Amino acid sequence: MKLAYRLSKGRFNLNVDLKLPDTGISVLYGHSGCGKTTLLRCVAGLENEATGHCSIANEVWESKSIKLKPHKRDVGYVFQEPSLFSHLSVKDNLDYGIKRAIEASKKNLDEAIAVLGIEHLLEQKPAALSGGEAQRVGIARALALNPKILLFDEPLASLDDDRKREILPYLKRIKRQLSIPMLYVTHAAPEVAMLADHVVVMHEGRVVSSDSLSASLTNEKLPLRLNGEISSVLTGKIIEIDKRWHLACLSISDQKLWLPNTKMSIGDEVRVQILSKDIALANSAGDASFQNVFKAKIVAINEGDHPSQAIVKANVGEHEFMVAVTKRGLANLGLRVGNQVLLQVKSVAIHS
Ligand SMILES: Nc1ncnc2c1ncn2[C@@H]1O[C@H](COP(=O)(O)OP(=O)(O)OP(=O)(O)O)[C@@H](O)[C@H]1O
């Protein structure tokens, strides 16, 4: 999909030109006021003054000669608050949502209800729902429209951490099961780490970078920091479960990454985030408690946050790891770009 927009709002100027993947989640990331919501509103056709180009799924919604009205754009919009009608049941809220939509159908609605796991809530009134349940209904309402794109504007921002954790699996499921693109606005690092396929970093109405999540995180010169941390994100399949020690094993380029088992089963596709400071380097395996030791190759060494530190980028097969070390440690081990090295990762430090 292609999004190119220019817009001035008072002292704020939006000026973006993006080509984004046609599937998966593209996260718009940046500080408050950088223009993330404004860009979503442009895609939905809600910014009258915006000029530019918008094409989604080979349909042109906006160009020099075209500007489709908002109701002509197949958009599912999920806001921070789901704003359900309090006097209607969940089912009636959903029915009302799809009534005026051209592309919506009973089949889509049933699918949306199943994907969000809200069958048991259909007869409830919104007041009886938890914040997380209400947001799942809001997402189902958007999905039921059979949209060409889903727009999420900080959908988890008003939920507490437990409710956020409750919704994340549903968002991952939507991503797995649907082949439509999703634009997802957030400034929450865990959502970027767990959901993003592509990340657009914005600053004062402009695009600072636009790349896949892994490429953004392992950008040697300017790695994307989540919560200020340099990290790597890896995706793999669970191949083994150690019931006795409550661990699960992820296959990473034919090597094993053991992590805390959070209700995982063999065959599950799992994404993990590993902070650069939670990995150590070694020339040979010693008698340490590390559960994970990977054979890797150093591909870059750059300055760290402090003159004493370096950031090492090392590859394990096609997977890239960022490692924060002291320069003295590196010198003592005699490590340089091109060297083979062992990466030692503590299982307890892995976030999934
Ligand atoms: N009607 C308006 N008139 C003037 N400026 C506006 C108007 N609406 C928004 N702005 C400005 O446009 C800028 C971008 O706002 P926008 O809501 O898109 O940012 P954002 O990145 O989504 O921020 P947040 O994360 O806080 O929601 C902000 O600086 C805001 O103050």
The ligand as an SDF file (V2000), in Angstrom:
LIG
                    3D

 31 33  0  0  0  0  0  0  0  0999 V2000
   -7.3660   20.9980   14.8270 N   0  0  0  0  0  0  0  0  0  0  0  0
   -6.0620   21.1940   15.0180 C   0  0  0  0  0  0  0  0  0  0  0  0
   -5.5260   22.4220   14.9010 N   0  0  0  0  0  0  0  0  0  0  0  0
   -4.2090   22.6210   15.0840 C   0  0  0  0  0  0  0  0  0  0  0  0
   -3.3290   21.6480   15.3910 N   0  0  0  0  0  0  0  0  0  0  0  0
   -3.8250   20.4140   15.5430 C   0  0  0  0  0  0  0  0  0  0  0  0
   -5.2060   20.1180   15.3720 C   0  0  0  0  0  0  0  0  0  0  0  0
   -5.3740   18.7940   15.5840 N   0  0  0  0  0  0  0  0  0  0  0  0
   -4.1500   18.2980   15.8670 C   0  0  0  0  0  0  0  0  0  0  0  0
   -3.2240   19.2600   15.8550 N   0  0  0  0  0  0  0  0  0  0  0  0
   -1.7780   19.0810   16.0930 C   0  0  0  0  0  0  0  0  0  0  0  0
   -1.3170   18.1280   15.1820 O   0  0  0  0  0  0  0  0  0  0  0  0
   -0.2420   17.4100   15.7420 C   0  0  0  0  0  0  0  0  0  0  0  0
   -0.3970   15.9260   15.4740 C   0  0  0  0  0  0  0  0  0  0  0  0
   -1.4900   15.4120   16.2480 O   0  0  0  0  0  0  0  0  0  0  0  0
   -1.7860   13.8580   16.2870 P   0  0  0  0  0  0  0  0  0  0  0  0
   -2.9860   13.6750   17.1480 O   0  0  0  0  0  0  0  0  0  0  0  0
   -1.8290   13.3470   14.9030 O   0  0  0  0  0  0  0  0  0  0  0  0
   -0.4850   13.2940   17.0040 O   0  0  0  0  0  0  0  0  0  0  0  0
   -0.1950   11.8540   17.5970 P   0  0  0  0  0  0  0  0  0  0  0  0
    1.1740   11.5030   17.1690 O   0  0  0  0  0  0  0  0  0  0  0  0
   -1.2940   10.9340   17.2180 O   0  0  0  0  0  0  0  0  0  0  0  0
   -0.2220   12.1580   19.1380 O   0  0  0  0  0  0  0  0  0  0  0  0
   -0.7950   11.2830   20.3640 P   0  0  0  0  0  0  0  0  0  0  0  0
    0.1300   10.1230   20.4840 O   0  0  0  0  0  0  0  0  0  0  0  0
   -0.7090   12.2250   21.5220 O   0  0  0  0  0  0  0  0  0  0  0  0
   -2.1990   10.9080   20.0200 O   0  0  0  0  0  0  0  0  0  0  0  0
   -0.1700   17.7810   17.2070 C   0  0  0  0  0  0  0  0  0  0  0  0
    0.9220   18.6420   17.3800 O   0  0  0  0  0  0  0  0  0  0  0  0
   -1.4840   18.4890   17.4600 C   0  0  0  0  0  0  0  0  0  0  0  0
   -1.3140   19.4600   18.4360 O   0  0  0  0  0  0  0  0  0  0  0  0
  1  2  1  0
  2  3  1  0
  2  7  2  0
  3  4  2  0
  4  5  1  0
  5  6  2  0
  6  7  1  0
  6 10  1  0
  7  8  1  0
  8  9  2  0
  9 10  1  0
 10 11  1  0
 11 12  1  0
 11 30  1  0
 12 13  1  0
 13 14  1  0
 13 28  1  0
 14 15  1  0
 15 16  1  0
 16 17  2  0
 16 18  1  0
 16 19  1  0
 19 20  1  0
 20 21  2  0
 20 22  1  0
 20 23  1  0
 23 24  1  0
 24 25  2  0
 24 26  1  0
 24 27  1  0
 28 29  1  0
 28 30  1  0
 30 31  1  0
M  END
$$$$
